[in-house]
């Protein structure tokens, strides 16, 4: 009985602490944030503008940076069936912000995330294990993605452990050097379900 009460107390304390972070603390504790309709509409518009049409098959990876890092702001969509494979958390760049990604760049060594439409390139094995290269399709926003080594990879700093470790910074996730980072489990699921051609669209 005592252990149950202790667990309940700790849970309440954690919730109250989270609510104490003005604005963004309550934001992710009280609401289930996922990819917004505006982000999805912008992604389809970008595909149409770049390719002249929305592909009838393939994969769309959508990142909605208007939401905090603790939210499930990454979505994997089958372009043929329009099926949503999953929503997941994803890290943003070190210099893009804390809980929210607010600053974006196409500059080498900026360590910021980039916005816009990318094409998913080849799979390769690097320092993060198996990863996916990205080619930016927007001259102003992300054309230097390959030069900057902006990729999709897995990491151990996008889970609940990372959120608790960063409790004093609004329970944010860990941050990358500009890459799109998923948990190992979600990255494996992405690779197993991805159908090419594949595109990633980052929205803010």
C-alpha positions as CSV (number, residue, x, y, z in Angstrom):
1,X,0.0,0.0,0.0
2,X,2.8,2.4,0.9
3,X,4.6,1.7,-2.3
4,X,1.5,2.5,-4.3
5,X,1.0,5.8,-2.5
6,X,4.6,6.7,-3.1
7,X,4.3,5.9,-6.8
8,X,1.1,8.0,-7.0
9,X,2.8,10.9,-5.2
10,X,5.8,10.8,-7.5
11,X,3.6,10.8,-10.5
12,X,1.6,13.8,-9.3
13,X,4.9,15.6,-8.4
14,X,6.2,15.0,-12.0
15,X,3.0,16.3,-13.5
16,X,2.9,19.4,-11.3
17,X,6.6,20.1,-12.1
18,X,5.8,19.8,-15.8
19,X,2.9,22.1,-15.5
20,X,5.2,24.6,-13.8
21,X,7.0,25.3,-17.1
22,X,5.0,28.2,-18.3
23,X,3.3,27.6,-21.6
24,X,5.2,24.6,-23.0
25,X,5.1,22.4,-19.9
26,X,1.3,22.2,-19.8
27,X,1.2,22.0,-23.5
28,X,2.7,18.6,-23.9
29,X,1.4,17.1,-20.6
30,X,-2.3,18.0,-21.2
31,X,-2.6,17.6,-24.9
32,X,-1.7,14.8,-27.4
33,X,0.1,16.7,-30.1
34,X,0.6,15.1,-33.5
35,X,1.1,16.3,-37.0
36,X,-1.3,19.0,-37.9
37,X,-3.6,19.3,-40.9
38,X,-1.8,22.4,-42.1
39,X,1.5,20.6,-42.1
40,X,0.1,17.7,-44.1
41,X,-1.5,20.1,-46.6
42,X,1.8,22.0,-47.0
43,X,3.7,18.7,-47.7
44,X,1.3,17.6,-50.5
45,X,1.5,21.1,-51.9
46,X,5.3,21.0,-51.9
47,X,5.3,17.6,-53.6
48,X,2.9,18.9,-56.3
49,X,5.0,22.1,-56.9
50,X,8.3,20.2,-57.1
51,X,7.3,17.1,-59.0
52,X,4.3,18.5,-60.9
53,X,2.0,16.0,-59.1
54,X,1.7,14.0,-55.9
55,X,3.2,10.5,-56.5
56,X,0.6,7.7,-56.7
57,X,3.0,5.4,-54.8
58,X,5.9,5.8,-52.4
59,X,6.4,7.2,-49.0
60,X,6.0,10.6,-47.3
61,X,7.8,11.4,-44.1
62,X,6.3,14.5,-42.4
63,X,7.9,16.5,-39.6
64,X,5.7,19.2,-37.9
65,X,8.1,21.5,-36.1
66,X,5.3,23.7,-34.9
67,X,4.9,21.2,-32.1
68,X,7.3,20.7,-29.1
69,X,9.9,17.9,-29.3
70,X,8.1,15.7,-26.8
71,X,5.1,15.4,-29.1
72,X,4.6,12.8,-31.8
73,X,5.4,15.3,-34.6
74,X,6.9,12.8,-37.1
75,X,4.5,10.9,-39.4
76,X,5.1,8.1,-41.9
77,X,2.5,8.0,-44.7
78,X,2.0,5.6,-47.6
79,X,1.4,7.8,-50.6
80,X,-0.6,5.2,-52.5
81,X,-3.1,4.1,-49.8
82,X,-2.8,7.3,-47.7
83,X,-2.3,5.0,-44.7
84,X,-0.5,6.4,-41.7
85,X,2.1,3.9,-40.6
86,X,3.0,5.6,-37.4
87,X,3.4,8.9,-35.5
88,X,6.6,9.3,-33.5
89,X,8.9,11.7,-31.7
90,X,11.8,13.2,-33.6
91,X,14.8,15.3,-32.5
92,X,15.7,18.7,-34.0
93,X,19.0,20.5,-34.3
94,X,21.0,21.7,-31.3
95,X,21.0,25.3,-32.4
96,X,17.3,25.3,-33.5
97,X,16.0,25.6,-30.0
98,X,15.1,23.8,-26.8
99,X,11.6,22.4,-26.4
100,X,10.5,24.0,-29.7
101,X,12.6,24.3,-32.9
102,X,12.4,28.0,-33.8
103,X,15.6,28.6,-35.9
104,X,16.4,26.9,-39.2
105,X,19.3,27.0,-41.5
106,X,20.8,25.8,-44.8
107,X,24.3,26.7,-43.7
108,X,27.1,24.2,-43.1
109,X,28.1,23.8,-39.4
110,X,25.0,25.7,-38.2
111,X,23.8,22.6,-36.3
112,X,20.2,23.7,-37.0
113,X,17.4,21.8,-38.6
114,X,16.3,22.6,-42.2
115,X,12.8,23.1,-43.5
116,X,11.2,22.1,-46.8
117,X,11.1,19.1,-49.1
118,X,13.8,16.5,-49.3
119,X,14.1,13.3,-51.3
120,X,15.3,10.3,-49.3
121,X,18.6,9.0,-50.7
122,X,20.6,5.9,-50.3
123,X,20.9,3.7,-47.2
124,X,24.4,3.5,-45.7
125,X,26.1,2.3,-42.6
126,X,27.8,5.1,-40.6
127,X,28.6,6.2,-37.1
128,X,24.9,6.0,-36.1
129,X,24.5,2.5,-37.7
130,X,22.3,2.2,-40.7
131,X,21.1,5.6,-41.9
132,X,19.3,7.3,-44.8
133,X,20.8,10.2,-46.7
134,X,18.7,13.2,-47.7
135,X,18.9,15.5,-50.7
136,X,17.3,18.9,-50.3
137,X,15.0,20.0,-53.1
138,X,14.6,23.6,-51.9
139,X,17.4,25.9,-53.1
140,X,17.0,28.3,-50.3
141,X,15.9,26.1,-47.4
142,X,17.7,22.8,-47.6
143,X,19.8,22.4,-50.8
144,X,23.0,21.8,-48.7
145,X,21.6,18.9,-46.8
146,X,24.0,16.4,-48.3
147,X,27.0,18.7,-47.8
148,X,25.9,19.2,-44.2
149,X,25.4,15.4,-43.7
150,X,21.8,15.9,-42.7
151,X,20.4,12.4,-42.5
152,X,17.7,10.2,-40.9
153,X,19.2,8.0,-38.2
154,X,18.4,6.4,-34.9
155,X,19.5,7.6,-31.5
156,X,19.0,6.9,-27.8
157,X,18.1,10.5,-26.9
158,X,14.5,10.7,-28.2
159,X,12.7,8.6,-25.6
160,X,11.2,9.1,-22.1
161,X,14.6,8.7,-20.5
162,X,15.9,11.8,-22.4
163,X,12.8,13.8,-21.4
164,X,13.3,13.0,-17.7
165,X,17.0,13.8,-18.0
166,X,16.1,17.2,-19.3
167,X,13.4,17.9,-16.8
168,X,14.9,21.3,-15.9
169,X,14.7,22.4,-19.6
170,X,11.0,21.7,-20.1
171,X,11.4,17.9,-20.5
172,X,12.8,18.4,-24.0
173,X,14.3,15.6,-26.1
174,X,17.9,15.4,-26.8
175,X,19.1,17.3,-29.9
176,X,21.0,16.4,-33.0
177,X,23.4,18.4,-35.2
178,X,20.6,19.0,-37.6
179,X,19.6,15.4,-38.4
180,X,16.2,13.9,-38.1
181,X,16.6,11.3,-35.3
182,X,14.1,8.6,-34.3
183,X,14.2,5.9,-31.6
184,X,15.9,2.6,-32.8
185,X,12.5,0.9,-32.9
186,X,10.8,3.5,-35.0
187,X,13.8,3.8,-37.4
188,X,13.7,0.0,-38.0
189,X,10.0,0.3,-38.7
190,X,10.6,3.1,-41.1
191,X,13.1,1.1,-43.0
192,X,11.0,-2.0,-43.2
193,X,7.9,-0.2,-44.4
194,X,9.4,2.5,-46.6
195,X,8.5,2.3,-50.3
196,X,10.5,4.4,-52.8
197,X,10.3,7.0,-54.1
198,X,10.4,8.5,-50.6
199,X,10.2,12.1,-49.5
200,X,10.6,14.0,-46.2
201,X,8.9,17.4,-45.6
202,X,9.8,19.5,-42.6
203,X,7.1,22.1,-41.7
204,X,7.1,25.0,-39.3
